[in-house]
Amino acid sequence: MSSKKQLSKKDQLIALYESCCWWCGCCLPPKKLTREHLIPRSRGGSNSLENLRLACFQCNNSRGNSLYPPRWRKGCP
């Protein structure tokens, strides 16, 4: 098994995009980041890495199942 398959999806996302929120850009400890679906699952999105990013709880929660980015906010959570 390759080392990429052994990493969790969250760890793979951190390796690709660092430990920062995709939407507001705040860099946070990994435990403070959630997995975010670019195309929400409720709208047919998948759990593939291509559809996943990391987001802080506030950005992920405010976006809901919208196809649009969350409301822009200044400052980190």
MOPAC internal coordinates of N, CA, C and O (Angstrom, degrees):
PM7 1SCF
backbone

  N    0.0000 0     0.00 0     0.00 0    0    0    0
  C    1.4503 1     0.00 0     0.00 0    1    0    0
  C    1.5278 1   108.65 1     0.00 0    2    1    0
  O    1.2310 1   120.47 1   -45.08 1    3    2    1
  N    1.3428 1   116.71 1   134.92 1    3    2    1
  C    1.4629 1   119.43 1  -179.67 1    5    3    2
  C    1.5234 1   110.61 1   -73.69 1    6    5    3
  O    1.2310 1   120.87 1   -20.24 1    7    6    5
  N    1.3191 1   115.95 1   159.76 1    7    6    5
  C    1.4645 1   120.36 1  -177.97 1    9    7    6
  C    1.5232 1   111.29 1   -64.88 1   10    9    7
  O    1.2310 1   119.45 1   149.80 1   11   10    9
  N    1.3425 1   118.65 1   -30.20 1   11   10    9
  C    1.4587 1   121.12 1   178.43 1   13   11   10
  C    1.5206 1   111.60 1   -63.71 1   14   13   11
  O    1.2310 1   120.30 1   141.10 1   15   14   13
  N    1.3250 1   117.03 1   -38.90 1   15   14   13
  C    1.4541 1   120.11 1  -179.83 1   17   15   14
  C    1.5179 1   111.27 1   -70.00 1   18   17   15
  O    1.2310 1   119.81 1   155.20 1   19   18   17
  N    1.3165 1   117.96 1   -24.80 1   19   18   17
  C    1.4485 1   121.14 1  -179.63 1   21   19   18
  C    1.5255 1   111.41 1   -78.22 1   22   21   19
  O    1.2310 1   119.82 1   156.88 1   23   22   21
  N    1.3202 1   117.95 1   -23.12 1   23   22   21
  C    1.4558 1   121.30 1   179.02 1   25   23   22
  C    1.5206 1   109.87 1   -77.91 1   26   25   23
  O    1.2310 1   120.47 1   -35.76 1   27   26   25
  N    1.3281 1   116.71 1   144.24 1   27   26   25
  C    1.4613 1   119.92 1   174.84 1   29   27   26
  C    1.5263 1   108.34 1   -67.74 1   30   29   27
  O    1.2310 1   120.61 1   -17.08 1   31   30   29
  N    1.3197 1   116.43 1   162.92 1   31   30   29
  C    1.4663 1   119.32 1   178.13 1   33   31   30
  C    1.5246 1   110.38 1   -61.03 1   34   33   31
  O    1.2310 1   120.18 1   142.77 1   35   34   33
  N    1.3166 1   117.25 1   -37.23 1   35   34   33
  C    1.4647 1   120.17 1   179.02 1   37   35   34
  C    1.5255 1   109.95 1   -63.48 1   38   37   35
  O    1.2310 1   119.95 1   136.92 1   39   38   37
  N    1.3227 1   117.69 1   -43.08 1   39   38   37
  C    1.4639 1   121.36 1   177.92 1   41   39   38
  C    1.5281 1   111.06 1   -64.41 1   42   41   39
  O    1.2310 1   120.34 1   142.35 1   43   42   41
  N    1.3176 1   116.96 1   -37.65 1   43   42   41
  C    1.4658 1   120.16 1   177.68 1   45   43   42
  C    1.5283 1   110.27 1   -65.86 1   46   45   43
  O    1.2310 1   120.28 1   140.15 1   47   46   45
  N    1.3292 1   117.07 1   -39.85 1   47   46   45
  C    1.4673 1   120.63 1   178.20 1   49   47   46
  C    1.5250 1   110.81 1   -65.00 1   50   49   47
  O    1.2310 1   120.43 1   140.63 1   51   50   49
  N    1.3273 1   116.79 1   -39.37 1   51   50   49
  C    1.4702 1   120.29 1   177.56 1   53   51   50
  C    1.5279 1   109.65 1   -63.74 1   54   53   51
  O    1.2310 1   120.04 1   138.98 1   55   54   53
  N    1.3218 1   117.53 1   -41.02 1   55   54   53
  C    1.4667 1   120.84 1   178.35 1   57   55   54
  C    1.5366 1   110.99 1   -63.33 1   58   57   55
  O    1.2310 1   120.23 1   144.60 1   59   58   57
  N    1.3246 1   117.17 1   -35.40 1   59   58   57
  C    1.4597 1   121.17 1  -179.03 1   61   59   58
  C    1.5313 1   113.57 1   -79.87 1   62   61   59
  O    1.2310 1   120.82 1   137.07 1   63   62   61
  N    1.3473 1   116.03 1   -42.93 1   63   62   61
  C    1.4625 1   120.22 1  -169.05 1   65   63   62
  C    1.5244 1   114.02 1  -121.75 1   66   65   63
  O    1.2310 1   120.02 1  -174.42 1   67   66   65
  N    1.3118 1   117.56 1     5.58 1   67   66   65
  C    1.4645 1   123.52 1  -175.73 1   69   67   66
  C    1.5286 1   110.06 1    69.07 1   70   69   67
  O    1.2310 1   120.75 1     3.73 1   71   70   69
  N    1.3049 1   116.17 1  -176.27 1   71   70   69
  C    1.4669 1   121.63 1  -173.66 1   73   71   70
  C    1.5332 1   110.39 1   -97.15 1   74   73   71
  O    1.2310 1   121.55 1  -123.52 1   75   74   73
  N    1.3320 1   114.65 1    56.48 1   75   74   73
  C    1.4690 1   120.49 1  -177.04 1   77   75   74
  C    1.5262 1   110.08 1  -127.67 1   78   77   75
  O    1.2310 1   120.94 1   -30.53 1   79   78   77
  N    1.3213 1   115.81 1   149.47 1   79   78   77
  C    1.4595 1   121.45 1   176.60 1   81   79   78
  C    1.5273 1   109.10 1   -66.48 1   82   81   79
  O    1.2310 1   120.64 1   -49.49 1   83   82   81
  N    1.3191 1   116.38 1   130.51 1   83   82   81
  C    1.4576 1   122.50 1  -179.87 1   85   83   82
  C    1.5252 1   110.88 1   -61.52 1   86   85   83
  O    1.2310 1   119.92 1   147.48 1   87   86   85
  N    1.3236 1   117.77 1   -32.52 1   87   86   85
  C    1.4636 1   121.47 1  -173.11 1   89   87   86
  C    1.5254 1   113.54 1   -91.57 1   90   89   87
  O    1.2310 1   119.44 1   128.60 1   91   90   89
  N    1.3202 1   118.67 1   -51.40 1   91   90   89
  C    1.4766 1   119.31 1  -174.77 1   93   91   90
  C    1.5245 1   112.47 1   -99.02 1   94   93   91
  O    1.2310 1   119.94 1   168.21 1   95   94   93
  N    1.3371 1   117.72 1   -11.79 1   95   94   93
  C    1.4534 1   121.38 1   175.30 1   97   95   94
  C    1.5194 1   115.69 1    83.27 1   98   97   95
  O    1.2310 1   120.18 1   179.97 1   99   98   97
  N    1.3281 1   117.26 1    -0.03 1   99   98   97
  C    1.4662 1   119.57 1  -179.75 1  101   99   98
  C    1.5215 1   110.37 1   -68.70 1  102  101   99
  O    1.2310 1   120.62 1   -48.10 1  103  102  101
  N    1.3200 1   116.42 1   131.90 1  103  102  101
  C    1.4643 1   121.25 1   176.35 1  105  103  102
  C    1.5198 1   108.05 1   -90.92 1  106  105  103
  O    1.2310 1   121.34 1   -54.39 1  107  106  105
  N    1.3168 1   115.05 1   125.61 1  107  106  105
  C    1.4626 1   122.27 1  -174.47 1  109  107  106
  C    1.5141 1   110.17 1  -133.30 1  110  109  107
  O    1.2310 1   120.16 1   -17.38 1  111  110  109
  N    1.3365 1   117.30 1   162.62 1  111  110  109
  C    1.4627 1   119.42 1   172.42 1  113  111  110
  C    1.5332 1   108.97 1   -61.06 1  114  113  111
  O    1.2310 1   119.79 1   -35.35 1  115  114  113
  N    1.3150 1   118.01 1   144.65 1  115  114  113
  C    1.4708 1   120.58 1  -177.93 1  117  115  114
  C    1.5272 1   114.25 1   -51.03 1  118  117  115
  O    1.2310 1   119.95 1   144.12 1  119  118  117
  N    1.3303 1   117.70 1   -35.88 1  119  118  117
  C    1.4661 1   119.02 1  -177.73 1  121  119  118
  C    1.5314 1   112.13 1   -67.89 1  122  121  119
  O    1.2310 1   119.91 1   164.49 1  123  122  121
  N    1.3427 1   117.78 1   -15.51 1  123  122  121
  C    1.4648 1   121.90 1   179.13 1  125  123  122
  C    1.5289 1   112.23 1   -92.51 1  126  125  123
  O    1.2310 1   119.99 1   178.41 1  127  126  125
  N    1.3296 1   117.63 1    -1.59 1  127  126  125
  C    1.4572 1   121.73 1  -179.05 1  129  127  126
  C    1.5273 1   110.96 1  -105.10 1  130  129  127
  O    1.2310 1   120.85 1   -34.48 1  131  130  129
  N    1.3189 1   115.98 1   145.52 1  131  130  129
  C    1.4617 1   121.75 1   177.50 1  133  131  130
  C    1.5218 1   108.81 1  -112.80 1  134  133  131
  O    1.2310 1   120.95 1   -20.55 1  135  134  133
  N    1.3251 1   115.80 1   159.45 1  135  134  133
  C    1.4600 1   119.62 1   173.78 1  137  135  134
  C    1.5244 1   107.99 1   -80.45 1  138  137  135
  O    1.2310 1   120.83 1   -47.55 1  139  138  137
  N    1.3124 1   116.02 1   132.45 1  139  138  137
  C    1.4593 1   123.10 1  -177.45 1  141  139  138
  C    1.5153 1   108.73 1  -117.79 1  142  141  139
  O    1.2310 1   120.25 1   -45.07 1  143  142  141
  N    1.3237 1   117.13 1   134.93 1  143  142  141
  C    1.4645 1   122.04 1   176.46 1  145  143  142
  C    1.5253 1   108.67 1   -94.02 1  146  145  143
  O    1.2310 1   120.22 1   -58.02 1  147  146  145
  N    1.3278 1   117.19 1   121.98 1  147  146  145
  C    1.4663 1   120.15 1   177.26 1  149  147  146
  C    1.5236 1   109.93 1   -60.77 1  150  149  147
  O    1.2310 1   120.38 1   132.25 1  151  150  149
  N    1.3268 1   116.88 1   -47.75 1  151  150  149
  C    1.4561 1   122.33 1   169.64 1  153  151  150
  C    1.5238 1   105.25 1  -104.33 1  154  153  151
  O    1.2310 1   120.01 1   -68.47 1  155  154  153
  N    1.3341 1   117.58 1   111.53 1  155  154  153
  C    1.4633 1   120.27 1  -175.51 1  157  155  154
  C    1.5360 1   112.62 1   -55.49 1  158  157  155
  O    1.2310 1   121.17 1   -32.44 1  159  158  157
  N    1.2940 1   115.37 1   147.56 1  159  158  157
  C    1.4708 1   120.90 1   178.83 1  161  159  158
  C    1.5192 1   110.72 1   -57.01 1  162  161  159
  O    1.2310 1   120.35 1   141.84 1  163  162  161
  N    1.3401 1   116.94 1   -38.16 1  163  162  161
  C    1.4676 1   120.33 1  -179.06 1  165  163  162
  C    1.5330 1   111.97 1   -66.81 1  166  165  163
  O    1.2310 1   120.29 1   168.40 1  167  166  165
  N    1.3298 1   117.06 1   -11.60 1  167  166  165
  C    1.4650 1   121.52 1   178.12 1  169  167  166
  C    1.5269 1   111.48 1  -113.17 1  170  169  167
  O    1.2310 1   121.03 1  -160.30 1  171  170  169
  N    1.3356 1   115.63 1    19.70 1  171  170  169
  C    1.4628 1   120.41 1   175.05 1  173  171  170
  C    1.5123 1   115.30 1    95.81 1  174  173  171
  O    1.2310 1   119.66 1  -175.83 1  175  174  173
  N    1.3364 1   118.26 1     4.17 1  175  174  173
  C    1.4600 1   121.17 1   179.12 1  177  175  174
  C    1.5246 1   111.40 1   -71.15 1  178  177  175
  O    1.2310 1   121.00 1   -22.07 1  179  178  177
  N    1.3104 1   115.70 1   157.93 1  179  178  177
  C    1.4630 1   121.20 1  -177.89 1  181  179  178
  C    1.5260 1   111.00 1  -107.91 1  182  181  179
  O    1.2310 1   121.37 1    -3.96 1  183  182  181
  N    1.3247 1   114.98 1   176.04 1  183  182  181
  C    1.4570 1   121.95 1   175.27 1  185  183  182
  C    1.5300 1   111.29 1   -94.60 1  186  185  183
  O    1.2310 1   120.02 1  -161.64 1  187  186  185
  N    1.3258 1   117.56 1    18.36 1  187  186  185
  C    1.4658 1   120.49 1  -179.96 1  189  187  186
  C    1.5263 1   109.41 1   -72.37 1  190  189  187
  O    1.2310 1   120.56 1   -25.75 1  191  190  189
  N    1.3193 1   116.53 1   154.25 1  191  190  189
  C    1.4621 1   120.82 1   179.09 1  193  191  190
  C    1.5284 1   111.99 1   -58.11 1  194  193  191
  O    1.2310 1   120.34 1   147.93 1  195  194  193
  N    1.3185 1   116.95 1   -32.07 1  195  194  193
  C    1.4605 1   120.33 1   179.68 1  197  195  194
  C    1.5244 1   111.74 1   -63.65 1  198  197  195
  O    1.2310 1   119.91 1   154.85 1  199  198  197
  N    1.3315 1   117.77 1   -25.15 1  199  198  197
  C    1.4650 1   122.08 1  -178.04 1  201  199  198
  C    1.5302 1   112.21 1  -102.53 1  202  201  199
  O    1.2310 1   119.68 1   179.66 1  203  202  201
  N    1.3091 1   118.22 1    -0.34 1  203  202  201
  C    1.4610 1   121.13 1  -177.27 1  205  203  202
  C    1.5186 1   111.79 1  -109.66 1  206  205  203
  O    1.2310 1   121.15 1   -35.57 1  207  206  205
  N    1.3199 1   115.40 1   144.43 1  207  206  205
  C    1.4592 1   123.25 1   171.43 1  209  207  206
  C    1.5211 1   106.79 1  -141.57 1  210  209  207
  O    1.2310 1   120.25 1    -7.39 1  211  210  209
  N    1.3216 1   117.13 1   172.61 1  211  210  209
  C    1.4646 1   121.36 1   175.62 1  213  211  210
  C    1.5161 1   108.59 1  -101.08 1  214  213  211
  O    1.2310 1   120.80 1   -38.58 1  215  214  213
  N    1.3274 1   116.07 1   141.42 1  215  214  213
  C    1.4615 1   121.08 1   179.34 1  217  215  214
  C    1.5172 1   109.26 1  -144.10 1  218  217  215
  O    1.2310 1   120.95 1   -30.49 1  219  218  217
  N    1.3371 1   115.79 1   149.51 1  219  218  217
  C    1.4590 1   118.99 1   173.18 1  221  219  218
  C    1.5342 1   107.53 1   -69.46 1  222  221  219
  O    1.2310 1   120.49 1   -20.28 1  223  222  221
  N    1.3073 1   116.67 1   159.72 1  223  222  221
  C    1.4611 1   120.82 1  -177.17 1  225  223  222
  C    1.5271 1   111.12 1   -57.66 1  226  225  223
  O    1.2310 1   120.16 1   137.79 1  227  226  225
  N    1.3315 1   117.30 1   -42.21 1  227  226  225
  C    1.4620 1   120.39 1  -177.00 1  229  227  226
  C    1.5273 1   111.87 1   -61.64 1  230  229  227
  O    1.2310 1   119.87 1   135.05 1  231  230  229
  N    1.3263 1   117.85 1   -44.95 1  231  230  229
  C    1.4679 1   120.36 1   179.02 1  233  231  230
  C    1.5226 1   110.89 1   -67.59 1  234  233  231
  O    1.2310 1   120.16 1   134.65 1  235  234  233
  N    1.3221 1   117.31 1   -45.35 1  235  234  233
  C    1.4561 1   121.08 1  -179.09 1  237  235  234
  C    1.5225 1   110.04 1   -62.00 1  238  237  235
  O    1.2310 1   120.26 1   135.07 1  239  238  237
  N    1.3117 1   117.11 1   -44.93 1  239  238  237
  C    1.4586 1   121.86 1  -177.12 1  241  239  238
  C    1.5277 1   111.49 1   -68.76 1  242  241  239
  O    1.2310 1   119.75 1   140.06 1  243  242  241
  N    1.3329 1   118.08 1   -39.94 1  243  242  241
  C    1.4633 1   119.74 1  -177.61 1  245  243  242
  C    1.5292 1   111.61 1   -72.77 1  246  245  243
  O    1.2310 1   119.95 1   155.16 1  247  246  245
  N    1.3147 1   117.70 1   -24.84 1  247  246  245
  C    1.4594 1   121.00 1   179.38 1  249  247  246
  C    1.5156 1   111.70 1   -76.17 1  250  249  247
  O    1.2310 1   120.16 1   146.90 1  251  250  249
  N    1.3205 1   117.29 1   -33.10 1  251  250  249
  C    1.4680 1   120.10 1  -178.99 1  253  251  250
  C    1.5132 1   110.83 1    58.96 1  254  253  251
  O    1.2310 1   120.29 1    47.42 1  255  254  253
  N    1.3438 1   117.04 1  -132.58 1  255  254  253
  C    1.4643 1   119.41 1   179.78 1  257  255  254
  C    1.5298 1   111.66 1  -106.80 1  258  257  255
  O    1.2310 1   120.88 1  -154.57 1  259  258  257
  N    1.3193 1   115.92 1    25.43 1  259  258  257
  C    1.4614 1   121.62 1   178.32 1  261  259  258
  C    1.5277 1   110.40 1   -70.79 1  262  261  259
  O    1.2310 1   120.80 1   -26.64 1  263  262  261
  N    1.3126 1   116.08 1   153.36 1  263  262  261
  C    1.4625 1   120.96 1   174.09 1  265  263  262
  C    1.5271 1   110.74 1   -86.85 1  266  265  263
  O    1.2310 1   120.35 1   172.79 1  267  266  265
  N    1.3206 1   116.93 1    -7.21 1  267  266  265
  C    1.4581 1   122.30 1  -177.64 1  269  267  266
  C    1.5245 1   111.07 1  -100.21 1  270  269  267
  O    1.2310 1   120.24 1   -22.21 1  271  270  269
  N    1.3251 1   117.14 1   157.79 1  271  270  269
  C    1.4729 1   119.99 1   176.93 1  273  271  270
  C    1.5294 1   110.62 1   -61.03 1  274  273  271
  O    1.2310 1   120.57 1   -21.54 1  275  274  273
  N    1.3332 1   116.51 1   158.46 1  275  274  273
  C    1.4708 1   119.55 1   177.20 1  277  275  274
  C    1.5256 1   109.99 1   -68.12 1  278  277  275
  O    1.2310 1   120.71 1   -14.08 1  279  278  277
  N    1.3104 1   116.24 1   165.92 1  279  278  277
  C    1.4651 1   120.06 1   175.41 1  281  279  278
  C    1.5253 1   108.40 1   -55.03 1  282  281  279
  O    1.2310 1   120.79 1   -44.08 1  283  282  281
  N    1.3263 1   116.09 1   135.92 1  283  282  281
  C    1.4625 1   119.12 1   178.48 1  285  283  282
  C    1.5140 1   108.47 1   -70.02 1  286  285  283
  O    1.2310 1   120.72 1   -41.33 1  287  286  285
  N    1.3205 1   116.22 1   138.67 1  287  286  285
  C    1.4474 1   120.50 1   178.08 1  289  287  286
  C    1.5163 1   108.52 1  -137.22 1  290  289  287
  O    1.2310 1   121.01 1   -30.99 1  291  290  289
  N    1.3078 1   115.67 1   149.01 1  291  290  289
  C    1.4460 1   120.81 1  -178.24 1  293  291  290
  C    1.5251 1   109.20 1   -94.11 1  294  293  291
  O    1.2310 1   120.61 1   -42.39 1  295  294  293
  N    1.3140 1   116.44 1   137.61 1  295  294  293
  C    1.4644 1   121.01 1   176.26 1  297  295  294
  C    1.5135 1   113.09 1    89.20 1  298  297  295
  O    1.2310 1   121.86 1   -19.76 1  299  298  297
  N    1.2965 1   114.05 1   160.24 1  299  298  297
  C    1.4580 1   120.77 1  -179.20 1  301  299  298
  C    1.5171 1   110.65 1   -91.40 1  302  301  299
  O    1.2310 1   121.49 1   -24.64 1  303  302  301
  N    1.3352 1   114.76 1   155.36 1  303  302  301
  C    1.4726 1   118.92 1   179.38 1  305  303  302
  C    1.5055 1   112.66 1   -65.67 1  306  305  303
  O    1.2310 1   120.10 1   180.00 1  307  306  305

